[in-house]
């Protein structure tokens, strides 16, 4: 029986509905870890390079004062460094530090461990095989959205 547009619409809604909670659960942090806002800033700095606090606030769609507090917390923890902007000495650039990169890697490893544990303990061997087989499709789908 061929797949209809209604089947595709239903699959899209079900995929969004099941992946949303999974992603949210993986985003949860423990008291001694970084906040979601801090992780988001570190990821942006890692991917895009140094930025100003104002540009970070604009990119994250938050008030500059809120970003200032996030950056200050990261700086206090040694996770970012502030340096004079090479293009404009009046501005300060924020860059991820080596410690920030290590912390981000630790967060990623913890999420991977949690997910691996859930797959290993919560899914049957047949379900694990199905999930592994679906990964290339999910990756391709992620590039299409």
MDTraj code that builds the backbone (N, CA, C; nanometers):
import mdtraj as md
import numpy as np

residues = "UNK UNK UNK UNK UNK UNK UNK UNK UNK UNK UNK UNK UNK UNK UNK UNK UNK UNK UNK UNK UNK UNK UNK UNK UNK UNK UNK UNK UNK UNK UNK UNK UNK UNK UNK UNK UNK UNK UNK UNK UNK UNK UNK UNK UNK UNK UNK UNK UNK UNK UNK UNK UNK UNK UNK UNK UNK UNK UNK UNK UNK UNK UNK UNK UNK UNK UNK UNK UNK UNK UNK UNK UNK UNK UNK UNK UNK UNK UNK UNK UNK UNK UNK UNK UNK UNK UNK UNK UNK UNK UNK UNK UNK UNK UNK UNK UNK UNK UNK UNK UNK UNK UNK UNK UNK UNK UNK UNK UNK UNK UNK UNK UNK UNK UNK UNK UNK UNK UNK UNK UNK UNK UNK UNK UNK UNK UNK UNK UNK UNK UNK UNK UNK UNK UNK UNK UNK UNK UNK UNK UNK UNK UNK UNK UNK".split()
xyz = np.array([
    [0.0851, -0.1181, 0.0000],
    [0.0000, 0.0000, 0.0000],
    [0.0900, 0.1248, 0.0000],
    [0.0712, 0.2153, -0.0968],
    [0.1572, 0.3340, -0.1057],
    [0.1339, 0.4300, 0.0114],
    [0.2391, 0.5046, 0.0405],
    [0.2332, 0.6048, 0.1472],
    [0.1602, 0.7274, 0.0937],
    [0.0619, 0.7756, 0.1679],
    [-0.0165, 0.8922, 0.1264],
    [0.0383, 1.0181, 0.1936],
    [-0.0072, 1.1312, 0.1455],
    [0.0347, 1.2575, 0.2082],
    [-0.0156, 1.2647, 0.3522],
    [-0.1295, 1.2035, 0.3799],
    [-0.1805, 1.1990, 0.5179],
    [-0.0872, 1.1152, 0.6062],
    [-0.0326, 1.0058, 0.5497],
    [0.0636, 0.9235, 0.6241],
    [0.1893, 1.0040, 0.6558],
    [0.2361, 1.0794, 0.5571],
    [0.3562, 1.1616, 0.5762],
    [0.3294, 1.2696, 0.6804],
    [0.2146, 1.3344, 0.6735],
    [0.1794, 1.4373, 0.7725],
    [0.1736, 1.3778, 0.9131],
    [0.1127, 1.2613, 0.9248],
    [0.1014, 1.1951, 1.0552],
    [0.2414, 1.1565, 1.1068],
    [0.3264, 1.1040, 1.0193],
    [0.4623, 1.0661, 1.0582],
    [0.5408, 1.1879, 1.1058],
    [0.5246, 1.2999, 1.0361],
    [0.5944, 1.4223, 1.0756],
    [0.5501, 1.4680, 1.2145],
    [0.4201, 1.4657, 1.2382],
    [0.3676, 1.5072, 1.3691],
    [0.4134, 1.4124, 1.4793],
    [0.4109, 1.2825, 1.4521],
    [0.4527, 1.1851, 1.5529],
    [0.6027, 1.1931, 1.5802],
    [0.6814, 1.2158, 1.4769],
    [0.8263, 1.2285, 1.4940],
    [0.8595, 1.3506, 1.5793],
    [0.7947, 1.4628, 1.5491],
    [0.8166, 1.5836, 1.6284],
    [0.7747, 1.5612, 1.7725],
    [0.6602, 1.4953, 1.7903],
    [0.6080, 1.4720, 1.9245],
    [0.6977, 1.3792, 2.0066],
    [0.7616, 1.2828, 1.9428],
    [0.8459, 1.1911, 2.0203],
    [0.9881, 1.2433, 2.0365],
    [1.0393, 1.3176, 1.9390],
    [1.1753, 1.3695, 1.9511],
    [1.1831, 1.4891, 2.0449],
    [1.0764, 1.5693, 2.0505],
    [1.0756, 1.6859, 2.1389],
    [1.1046, 1.6506, 2.2833],
    [1.0293, 1.5578, 2.3425],
    [1.0571, 1.5197, 2.4815],
    [1.1968, 1.4580, 2.4996],
    [1.2430, 1.3806, 2.4017],
    [1.3762, 1.3219, 2.4104],
    [1.4822, 1.4312, 2.4179],
    [1.4732, 1.5277, 2.3284],
    [1.5696, 1.6378, 2.3276],
    [1.5610, 1.7182, 2.4570],
    [1.4397, 1.7453, 2.5043],
    [1.4241, 1.8202, 2.6293],
    [1.4848, 1.7454, 2.7472],
    [1.4648, 1.6151, 2.7532],
    [1.5226, 1.5364, 2.8631],
    [1.6746, 1.5380, 2.8568],
    [1.7307, 1.5316, 2.7374],
    [1.8762, 1.5362, 2.7244],
    [1.9311, 1.6739, 2.7601],
    [1.8504, 1.7770, 2.7431],
    [1.8939, 1.9122, 2.7763],
    [1.8923, 1.9404, 2.9255],
    [1.8186, 1.8601, 3.0021],
    [1.8117, 1.8869, 3.1453],
    [1.9510, 1.8752, 3.2043],
    [1.9780, 1.9637, 3.2961],
    [2.1101, 1.9663, 3.3591],
    [2.0938, 1.9451, 3.5090],
    [2.1990, 1.8990, 3.5688],
    [2.1995, 1.8793, 3.7129],
    [2.2516, 2.0047, 3.7806],
    [2.2291, 2.0163, 3.9087],
    [2.2644, 2.1371, 3.9835],
    [2.4100, 2.1776, 3.9646],
    [2.5004, 2.0801, 3.9613],
    [2.6428, 2.1113, 3.9541],
    [2.6928, 2.1326, 3.8116],
    [2.6032, 2.1248, 3.7129],
    [2.6429, 2.1436, 3.5741],
    [2.6103, 2.2852, 3.5275],
    [2.6450, 2.3113, 3.4043],
    [2.6152, 2.4393, 3.3426],
    [2.4652, 2.4523, 3.3182],
    [2.4167, 2.5752, 3.3140],
    [2.2773, 2.5984, 3.2785],
    [2.2611, 2.5844, 3.1270],
    [2.1375, 2.5683, 3.0828],
    [2.1108, 2.5585, 2.9397],
    [2.1584, 2.6846, 2.8679],
    [2.1374, 2.8013, 2.9284],
    [2.1811, 2.9276, 2.8676],
    [2.3332, 2.9315, 2.8541],
    [2.4029, 2.8853, 2.9558],
    [2.5490, 2.8840, 2.9496],
    [2.5978, 2.7884, 2.8418],
    [2.5362, 2.6718, 2.8337],
    [2.5744, 2.5744, 2.7315],
    [2.5516, 2.6322, 2.5923],
    [2.4385, 2.6986, 2.5745],
    [2.4055, 2.7574, 2.4444],
    [2.5106, 2.8593, 2.4024],
    [2.5537, 2.9424, 2.4963],
    [2.6552, 3.0440, 2.4654],
    [2.7885, 2.9763, 2.4321],
    [2.8270, 2.8771, 2.5107],
    [2.9535, 2.8081, 2.4832],
    [2.9509, 2.7396, 2.3469],
    [2.8394, 2.6769, 2.3131],
    [2.8278, 2.6115, 2.1823],
    [2.8402, 2.7148, 2.0708],
    [2.7731, 2.8271, 2.0861],
    [2.7800, 2.9321, 1.9832],
    [2.9232, 2.9822, 1.9680],
    [2.9911, 3.0069, 2.0791],
    [3.1293, 3.0549, 2.0731],
    [3.2214, 2.9500, 2.0122],
    [3.1958, 2.8239, 2.0447],
    [3.2779, 2.7169, 1.9883],
    [3.2591, 2.7084, 1.8365],
    [3.1359, 2.7178, 1.7910],
    [3.1067, 2.7032, 1.6479],
    [3.1410, 2.8267, 1.5666],
    [3.1117, 2.9452, 1.6231],
    [3.1226, 3.0681, 1.5443],
    [3.2436, 3.1529, 1.5785],
    [3.3129, 3.1204, 1.6868],
    [3.4299, 3.1966, 1.7255],
    [3.3931, 3.3120, 1.8175],
    [3.4925, 3.3933, 1.8537],
    [3.4696, 3.5037, 1.9471],
    [3.3606, 3.5989, 1.8997],
    [3.2937, 3.6583, 1.9974],
    [3.1836, 3.7498, 1.9691],
    [3.1746, 3.8509, 2.0822],
    [3.0984, 3.9543, 2.0602],
    [3.0718, 4.0484, 2.1690],
    [2.9495, 4.0000, 2.2462],
    [2.9372, 4.0469, 2.3675],
    [2.8212, 4.0115, 2.4491],
    [2.6928, 4.0605, 2.3816],
    [2.6972, 4.1789, 2.3219],
    [2.5802, 4.2333, 2.2525],
    [2.5391, 4.1482, 2.1335],
    [2.6365, 4.1016, 2.0571],
    [2.6057, 4.0165, 1.9415],
    [2.5499, 3.8821, 1.9876],
    [2.6020, 3.8305, 2.0972],
    [2.5486, 3.7056, 2.1531],
    [2.4036, 3.7245, 2.1965],
    [2.3763, 3.8368, 2.2626],
    [2.2394, 3.8654, 2.3078],
    [2.1448, 3.8728, 2.1886],
    [2.1881, 3.9393, 2.0844],
    [2.1055, 3.9514, 1.9638],
    [2.0804, 3.8141, 1.9015],
    [2.1846, 3.7330, 1.8917],
    [2.1716, 3.6000, 1.8313],
    [2.0802, 3.5096, 1.9138],
    [2.0849, 3.5224, 2.0450],
    [2.0026, 3.4383, 2.1326],
    [1.8672, 3.5009, 2.1632],
    [1.8461, 3.6216, 2.1119],
    [1.7201, 3.6939, 2.1299],
    [1.6860, 3.7153, 2.2776],
    [1.7875, 3.7630, 2.3512],
    [1.7662, 3.7973, 2.4918],
    [1.8207, 3.9376, 2.5157],
    [1.7866, 3.9948, 2.6300],
    [1.8328, 4.1298, 2.6627],
    [1.9832, 4.1299, 2.6859],
    [2.0520, 4.2367, 2.6472],
    [2.1965, 4.2445, 2.6692],
    [2.2350, 4.2270, 2.8167],
    [2.1503, 4.2757, 2.9076],
    [2.1800, 4.2601, 3.0499],
    [2.1790, 4.1128, 3.0898],
    [2.0854, 4.0371, 3.0356],
    [2.0789, 3.8941, 3.0648],
    [2.2018, 3.8219, 3.0109],
    [2.2429, 3.8583, 2.8898],
    [2.3627, 3.7966, 2.8324],
    [2.4849, 3.8361, 2.9138],
    [2.4883, 3.9594, 2.9600],
    [2.6004, 4.0031, 3.0435],
    [2.6135, 3.9170, 3.1677],
    [2.5011, 3.8817, 3.2289],
    [2.5027, 3.7962, 3.3477],
    [2.5511, 3.6548, 3.3128],
    [2.5083, 3.6040, 3.1997],
    [2.5511, 3.4704, 3.1568],
    [2.7008, 3.4693, 3.1325],
    [2.7490, 3.5683, 3.0579],
    [2.8912, 3.5764, 3.0254],
    [2.9740, 3.5965, 3.1522],
    [2.9249, 3.6782, 3.2451],
    [2.9975, 3.6996, 3.3706],
    [3.0113, 3.5693, 3.4489],
    [2.9030, 3.4911, 3.4520],
    [2.9087, 3.3614, 3.5200],
    [3.0071, 3.2669, 3.4540],
    [3.0077, 3.2661, 3.3219],
    [3.1025, 3.1817, 3.2493],
    [3.2458, 3.2281, 3.2716],
    [3.2651, 3.3591, 3.2750],
    [3.3990, 3.4132, 3.2978],
    [3.4471, 3.3805, 3.4393],
    [3.3579, 3.3915, 3.5363],
    [3.3942, 3.3600, 3.6748],
    [3.4369, 3.2144, 3.6880],
    [3.3791, 3.1277, 3.6076],
    [3.4159, 2.9864, 3.6095],
    [3.5353, 2.9537, 3.5215],
    [3.5908, 3.0548, 3.4550],
    [3.7056, 3.0327, 3.3679],
    [3.6703, 2.9663, 3.2362],
    [3.5419, 2.9718, 3.1995],
    [3.4963, 2.9031, 3.0788],
    [3.5028, 2.9901, 2.9537],
    [3.5095, 3.1209, 2.9725],
    [3.5283, 3.2141, 2.8616],
    [3.6344, 3.3163, 2.9009],
    [3.6897, 3.3779, 2.7995],
    [3.7882, 3.4844, 2.8188],
    [3.7381, 3.6100, 2.7505],
    [3.7597, 3.7222, 2.8146],
    [3.7258, 3.8507, 2.7523],
    [3.8550, 3.9175, 2.7100],
    [3.8569, 3.9657, 2.5862],
    [3.9742, 4.0356, 2.5335],
    [3.9270, 4.1568, 2.4539],
    [4.0112, 4.2581, 2.4425],
    [3.9728, 4.3728, 2.3599],
    [3.9466, 4.3279, 2.2160],
    [3.8401, 4.3792, 2.1582],
    [3.8052, 4.3469, 2.0203],
    [3.9144, 4.4016, 1.9296],
    [3.9753, 4.3171, 1.8453],
    [4.0834, 4.3652, 1.7591],
    [4.0390, 4.4709, 1.6574],
    [3.9102, 4.4718, 1.6240],
    [3.8587, 4.5674, 1.5266],
    [3.8169, 4.6988, 1.5907],
    [3.7807, 4.6955, 1.7171],
    [3.7316, 4.8145, 1.7866],
    [3.7704, 4.8034, 1.9342],
    [3.8744, 4.8751, 1.9720],
    [3.9274, 4.8674, 2.1076],
    [3.8297, 4.9052, 2.2167],
    [3.7182, 4.9692, 2.1798],
    [3.6176, 5.0060, 2.2808],
    [3.5302, 4.8873, 2.3180],
    [3.5272, 4.7866, 2.2326],
    [3.4436, 4.6691, 2.2582],
    [3.5286, 4.5550, 2.3137],
    [3.4600, 4.4612, 2.3773],
    [3.5270, 4.3444, 2.4339],
    [3.4734, 4.2193, 2.3647],
    [3.5645, 4.1355, 2.3199],
    [3.5259, 4.0096, 2.2570],
    [3.5264, 3.8989, 2.3625],
    [3.4332, 3.8091, 2.3495],
    [3.4223, 3.6949, 2.4392],
    [3.4578, 3.5711, 2.3581],
    [3.5464, 3.4876, 2.4130],
    [3.5875, 3.3647, 2.3442],
    [3.5825, 3.2490, 2.4433],
    [3.5549, 3.1314, 2.3925],
    [3.5541, 3.0124, 2.4773],
    [3.6983, 2.9789, 2.5157],
    [3.7190, 2.9416, 2.6402],
    [3.8522, 2.9044, 2.6881],
    [3.8716, 2.7534, 2.6725],
    [3.9936, 2.7078, 2.6972],
    [4.0209, 2.5639, 2.6937],
    [3.9361, 2.4922, 2.7983],
    [3.9202, 2.5531, 2.9146],
    [3.8369, 2.4931, 3.0190],
    [3.6912, 2.4873, 2.9733],
    [3.6458, 2.5899, 2.9022],
    [3.5102, 2.5915, 2.8492],
    [3.4892, 2.4792, 2.7488],
    [3.5885, 2.4570, 2.6634],
    [3.5797, 2.3470, 2.5659],
    [3.5732, 2.2120, 2.6367],
    [3.6555, 2.1955, 2.7416],
    [3.6524, 2.0698, 2.8175],
    [3.5176, 2.0499, 2.8860],
    [3.4619, 2.1569, 2.9414],
    [3.3312, 2.1476, 3.0079],
    [3.2226, 2.1100, 2.9083],
    [3.2262, 2.1723, 2.7919],
    [3.1279, 2.1420, 2.6877],
    [3.1419, 1.9966, 2.6430],
    [3.2642, 1.9505, 2.6295],
    [3.2862, 1.8102, 2.5919],
    [3.2320, 1.7177, 2.7003],
    [3.2493, 1.7538, 2.8259],
    [3.1961, 1.6734, 2.9358],
    [3.0447, 1.6668, 2.9323],
    [2.9804, 1.7794, 2.9021],
    [2.8338, 1.7816, 2.8908],
    [2.7899, 1.6892, 2.7781],
    [2.8574, 1.6964, 2.6659],
    [2.8219, 1.6118, 2.5512],
    [2.8415, 1.4635, 2.5834],
    [2.9505, 1.4333, 2.6512],
    [2.9762, 1.2933, 2.6866],
    [2.8708, 1.2415, 2.7840],
    [2.8304, 1.3241, 2.8796],
    [2.7278, 1.2831, 2.9753],
    [2.5950, 1.2567, 2.9045],
    [2.5594, 1.3427, 2.8105],
    [2.4354, 1.3216, 2.7345],
    [2.4435, 1.1918, 2.6540],
    [2.5590, 1.1669, 2.5930],
    [2.5765, 1.0440, 2.5155],
    [2.5675, 0.9217, 2.6062],
    [2.6253, 0.9304, 2.7257],
    [2.6174, 0.8182, 2.8210],
    [2.4726, 0.7917, 2.8616],
    [2.3977, 0.8990, 2.8902],
    [2.2583, 0.8832, 2.9298],
    [2.1765, 0.8184, 2.8183],
    [2.1998, 0.8646, 2.6959],
    [2.1261, 0.8105, 2.5821],
    [2.1658, 0.6651, 2.5569],
    [2.2948, 0.6336, 2.5647],
    [2.3412, 0.4968, 2.5438],
    [2.2836, 0.4034, 2.6499],
    [2.2800, 0.4510, 2.7730],
    [2.2236, 0.3693, 2.8813],
    [2.0749, 0.3414, 2.8542],
    [2.0020, 0.4442, 2.8113],
    [1.8592, 0.4266, 2.7825],
    [1.8388, 0.3282, 2.6679],
    [1.9197, 0.3390, 2.5643],
    [1.9082, 0.2471, 2.4506],
    [1.9422, 0.1056, 2.4948],
    [2.0519, 0.0911, 2.5677],
    [2.0974, -0.0412, 2.6098],
    [2.0049, -0.1088, 2.7089],
    [1.9481, -0.0309, 2.7995],
    [1.8644, -0.0894, 2.9045],
    [1.7155, -0.0896, 2.8703],
    [1.6737, 0.0017, 2.7849],
    [1.5306, 0.0177, 2.7607],
    [1.4781, -0.0420, 2.6323],
    [1.5675, -0.0775, 2.5427],
    [1.5231, -0.1317, 2.4139],
    [1.5719, -0.2752, 2.3983],
    [1.4926, -0.3544, 2.3348],
    [1.5325, -0.4933, 2.3064],
    [1.6421, -0.4913, 2.1988],
    [1.7155, -0.6020, 2.1836],
    [1.8160, -0.6065, 2.0765],
    [1.7568, -0.5769, 1.9382],
    [1.6379, -0.6260, 1.9116],
    [1.5743, -0.5988, 1.7815],
    [1.5424, -0.4498, 1.7664],
    [1.4944, -0.3883, 1.8746],
    [1.4651, -0.2443, 1.8705],
    [1.5937, -0.1628, 1.8547],
    [1.6996, -0.2072, 1.9191],
    [1.8283, -0.1393, 1.9028],
    [1.8737, -0.1438, 1.7573],
    [1.8575, -0.2584, 1.6942],
    [1.8936, -0.2716, 1.5519],
    [1.8098, -0.1794, 1.4655],
    [1.6793, -0.1710, 1.4939],
    [1.5906, -0.0818, 1.4176],
    [1.6351, 0.0630, 1.4329],
    [1.6659, 0.1018, 1.5557],
    [1.7087, 0.2394, 1.5817],
    [1.8381, 0.2699, 1.5077],
    [1.9336, 0.1801, 1.5170],
    [2.0626, 0.2002, 1.4493],
    [2.0426, 0.2110, 1.2985],
    [1.9551, 0.1293, 1.2443],
    [1.9280, 0.1336, 1.1000],
    [1.8611, 0.2637, 1.0585],
    [1.7856, 0.3259, 1.1494],
    [1.7137, 0.4502, 1.1170],
    [1.8015, 0.5744, 1.1269],
    [1.9170, 0.5651, 1.1891],
    [2.0002, 0.6834, 1.2118],
    [2.0377, 0.7557, 1.0819],
    [2.0823, 0.6847, 0.9766],
    [2.1131, 0.7575, 0.8523],
    [1.9931, 0.8350, 0.7967],
    [1.8743, 0.7778, 0.8099],
    [1.7544, 0.8484, 0.7636],
    [1.7294, 0.9741, 0.8463],
    [1.7460, 0.9637, 0.9782],
    [1.7261, 1.0799, 1.0658],
    [1.8301, 1.1883, 1.0369],
    [1.9546, 1.1469, 1.0131],
    [2.0577, 1.2453, 0.9784],
    [2.0225, 1.3179, 0.8490],
    [1.9826, 1.2412, 0.7487],
    [1.9445, 1.3022, 0.6200],
    [1.8238, 1.3943, 0.6366],
    [1.7269, 1.3511, 0.7151],
    [1.6099, 1.4329, 0.7406],
    [1.6489, 1.5639, 0.8087],
    [1.7430, 1.5557, 0.9020],
    [1.7901, 1.6763, 0.9708],
    [1.8517, 1.7782, 0.8759],
    [1.9137, 1.7312, 0.7701],
    [1.9723, 1.8226, 0.6710],
    [1.8670, 1.8821, 0.5781],
    [1.7525, 1.8168, 0.5683],
    [1.6465, 1.8631, 0.4783],
    [1.5529, 1.9665, 0.5410],
    [1.5469, 1.9677, 0.6724],
    [1.4522, 2.0555, 0.7408],
    [1.5030, 2.1974, 0.7384],
])
top = md.Topology()
chain = top.add_chain()
for i, resn in enumerate(residues, 1):
    res = top.add_residue(resn, chain, resSeq=i)
    for name in ("N", "CA", "C"):
        top.add_atom(name, md.element.get_by_symbol(name[0]), res)
traj = md.Trajectory(xyz[None], top)
